[in-house]
Amino acid sequence: MNRKTVQLLLWPVIIILAWLVYRSPISLKEFQEETNYRKSAVIQDLKDIRTAQIAFKDKYRVYAGDFNSLLSFVKNDSLAVVKAIGETPDSLTEDQALLAGIISRDTVFVPVYQTIYNQDYLDTRDSRFPFDLEMLSMVPFSDETFSIESGNIEKGKVVVQVFEVSTTFGTFLNGLDATNKGIDLDNTLRVGSMSDASINGNWGE
């Protein structure tokens, strides 16, 4: 086999190796971008679930321990809303106008869904991820549901209600090759805590 033939045979190998070297950092970048995108979707869902849990606790004094109870509450229950009847003069506060008999208050019951997921709330959400109540319990980019717990703990000799909703990175990165990408698939994204009186998320909010 002469030198020219060897060179001709090596060129495809050189081209393939060069392509792999060129693609390697792009692949990592694309993985990081997709991971961040999926993570943002999960965080938005966890925020939506937290909103429902807060409303549930406001009415029932405990957090929901399962999604059947929580979603049924959002879809079928109502919340009492106190509304002022009449117009408060600019020179008075609402309480002053109430005492003067200029306005009155009435309690109306509004569906939970319309109350907690009103337009003002929807306008604050990440617009990349449309709100879908039917899919609220499902972890984005997977066929699995979020893990949900509730209960109570004692903090400073006071019993407080707590909840936690979570999923693993491995669940929402389903289908992506995370090998040697610096991601621990067993790590979790969660909101709330079963060990602390917190309703914050662990993503650094």
C-alpha positions as CSV (number, residue, x, y, z in Angstrom):
1,M,0.0,0.0,0.0
2,N,1.6,3.2,-1.1
3,R,1.7,6.5,0.7
4,K,-1.0,8.1,-1.4
5,T,-3.4,5.3,-0.7
6,V,-2.7,5.5,3.1
7,Q,-3.4,9.3,3.0
8,L,-6.6,8.7,1.1
9,L,-7.7,6.2,3.7
10,L,-6.7,8.4,6.6
11,W,-8.6,11.5,5.4
12,P,-12.1,10.2,6.4
13,V,-10.8,9.3,9.8
14,I,-9.2,12.7,10.3
15,I,-12.4,14.5,9.2
16,I,-14.5,12.4,11.6
17,L,-12.2,13.0,14.5
18,A,-12.1,16.8,13.7
19,W,-15.9,16.8,13.6
20,L,-16.1,15.0,17.0
21,V,-13.7,17.5,18.5
22,Y,-15.7,20.4,17.1
23,R,-19.0,19.0,18.3
24,S,-17.9,18.1,21.8
25,P,-18.1,21.6,23.4
26,I,-21.3,22.4,21.5
27,S,-22.9,19.2,22.8
28,L,-22.0,20.2,26.4
29,K,-23.4,23.7,25.8
30,E,-26.6,22.3,24.3
31,F,-26.9,19.9,27.2
32,Q,-26.6,22.8,29.7
33,E,-29.1,24.9,27.8
34,E,-31.6,22.1,27.7
35,T,-31.0,21.4,31.3
36,N,-31.6,25.0,32.3
37,Y,-34.8,25.1,30.1
38,R,-36.2,22.0,31.7
39,K,-35.2,23.1,35.2
40,S,-37.1,26.4,34.6
41,A,-40.2,24.5,33.6
42,V,-40.1,22.4,36.7
43,I,-39.5,25.4,38.9
44,Q,-42.6,27.2,37.4
45,D,-44.7,24.1,38.1
46,L,-43.5,24.0,41.7
47,K,-44.4,27.6,42.1
48,D,-47.9,26.9,40.8
49,I,-48.3,24.0,43.1
50,R,-47.1,26.1,46.1
51,T,-49.8,28.7,45.2
52,A,-52.5,26.0,45.4
53,Q,-51.0,24.7,48.7
54,I,-51.1,28.1,50.3
55,A,-54.8,28.6,49.4
56,F,-55.6,25.0,50.6
57,K,-54.0,25.8,54.0
58,D,-55.7,29.1,54.3
59,K,-59.1,27.3,54.1
60,Y,-58.4,24.0,55.8
61,R,-55.5,25.0,58.1
62,V,-53.4,22.1,56.8
63,Y,-51.6,21.4,53.5
64,A,-52.8,18.8,51.1
65,G,-51.0,15.5,51.3
66,D,-51.9,14.3,47.8
67,F,-52.6,15.7,44.4
68,N,-56.2,14.3,44.3
69,S,-57.1,16.4,47.2
70,L,-55.2,19.5,46.0
71,L,-56.5,19.4,42.4
72,S,-60.1,18.7,43.5
73,F,-59.8,21.8,45.8
74,V,-58.6,24.0,43.0
75,K,-61.2,22.7,40.4
76,N,-64.3,22.4,42.6
77,D,-63.9,24.4,45.8
78,S,-64.4,28.1,46.5
79,L,-62.8,30.8,48.6
80,A,-64.6,33.6,50.6
81,V,-63.7,37.0,49.3
82,V,-64.8,40.2,51.1
83,K,-65.8,42.9,48.7
84,A,-66.6,46.6,49.4
85,I,-69.9,47.8,48.1
86,G,-69.9,51.5,47.2
87,E,-67.2,54.0,46.5
88,T,-64.7,55.2,49.0
89,P,-64.0,58.9,48.8
90,D,-60.4,59.9,48.2
91,S,-60.3,61.7,51.6
92,L,-61.1,58.5,53.5
93,T,-59.7,55.1,54.0
94,E,-61.9,52.1,53.3
95,D,-62.3,51.5,57.1
96,Q,-63.3,55.1,57.7
97,A,-65.8,54.9,54.8
98,L,-67.2,51.7,56.3
99,L,-67.6,53.3,59.8
100,A,-69.3,56.3,58.2
101,G,-71.8,54.0,56.4
102,I,-70.6,55.2,52.9
103,I,-69.7,51.7,51.9
104,S,-70.6,48.3,53.1
105,R,-68.9,44.9,52.8
106,D,-70.2,41.7,51.6
107,T,-68.7,38.2,51.5
108,V,-68.9,36.4,48.2
109,F,-67.6,32.9,47.3
110,V,-65.4,32.7,44.2
111,P,-64.1,29.5,42.6
112,V,-60.6,28.7,43.8
113,Y,-59.2,28.5,40.3
114,Q,-60.4,32.0,39.4
115,T,-59.1,33.4,42.6
116,I,-55.5,32.0,42.8
117,Y,-54.8,31.7,39.1
118,N,-56.3,35.0,38.0
119,Q,-54.9,37.1,35.2
120,D,-52.6,39.0,37.5
121,Y,-51.0,35.8,38.6
122,L,-50.8,34.3,35.1
123,D,-49.0,37.5,33.9
124,T,-46.2,36.9,36.4
125,R,-45.5,33.4,35.2
126,D,-42.7,32.3,32.8
127,S,-44.4,32.8,29.5
128,R,-42.4,29.9,28.0
129,F,-44.5,27.4,29.9
130,P,-48.3,27.8,29.4
131,F,-50.4,27.1,32.5
132,D,-52.2,23.7,32.4
133,L,-54.1,22.7,35.5
134,E,-54.6,19.2,34.3
135,M,-50.9,18.6,34.1
136,L,-50.0,20.3,37.3
137,S,-49.1,17.1,39.1
138,M,-46.9,15.8,36.3
139,V,-43.2,16.4,36.1
140,P,-42.4,18.2,32.8
141,F,-40.6,16.0,30.2
142,S,-41.5,12.8,32.0
143,D,-44.4,10.5,32.6
144,E,-44.0,10.7,36.4
145,T,-45.8,12.8,39.0
146,F,-44.2,15.1,41.6
147,S,-43.6,13.6,45.0
148,I,-45.9,15.3,47.5
149,E,-46.0,15.2,51.3
150,S,-47.5,17.2,54.2
151,G,-47.6,17.0,57.9
152,N,-46.5,19.0,60.9
153,I,-43.3,19.6,62.9
154,E,-42.5,21.4,66.2
155,K,-40.6,24.6,65.9
156,G,-39.8,26.5,69.1
157,K,-42.5,24.5,71.0
158,V,-45.1,25.5,68.4
159,V,-46.6,22.9,66.0
160,V,-46.5,24.2,62.4
161,Q,-47.9,22.7,59.2
162,V,-45.4,21.8,56.5
163,F,-45.4,20.4,53.0
164,E,-42.9,19.4,50.4
165,V,-43.2,18.8,46.7
166,S,-40.2,17.5,44.8
167,T,-38.7,15.6,41.8
168,T,-35.2,14.4,40.9
169,F,-33.0,15.8,38.1
170,G,-33.0,12.3,36.6
171,T,-36.7,12.5,36.2
172,F,-37.0,15.8,34.3
173,L,-33.7,15.2,32.4
174,N,-35.2,11.9,31.1
175,G,-33.9,11.1,27.6
176,L,-30.8,13.3,27.9
177,D,-27.3,11.8,28.1
178,A,-26.0,13.3,31.4
179,T,-22.8,11.2,31.4
180,N,-19.8,13.2,32.4
181,K,-21.8,16.4,32.3
182,G,-21.4,17.3,36.0
183,I,-25.0,16.6,36.9
184,D,-26.0,14.4,39.9
185,L,-29.3,12.8,38.7
186,D,-30.2,12.0,42.3
187,N,-30.3,15.7,43.3
188,T,-33.8,17.1,43.7
189,L,-35.7,20.3,43.0
190,R,-38.2,21.0,45.7
191,V,-40.5,23.5,47.2
192,G,-41.4,23.5,50.9
193,S,-39.7,21.3,53.4
194,M,-40.7,18.5,55.7
195,S,-38.0,19.4,58.2
196,D,-38.4,23.2,58.3
197,A,-41.2,25.7,58.4
198,S,-40.4,27.0,54.9
199,I,-42.4,27.3,51.7
200,N,-39.4,28.4,49.6
201,G,-37.8,26.5,46.8
202,N,-34.3,25.1,47.0
203,W,-33.3,26.7,43.7
204,G,-32.1,29.8,45.4
205,E,-35.1,32.1,45.5
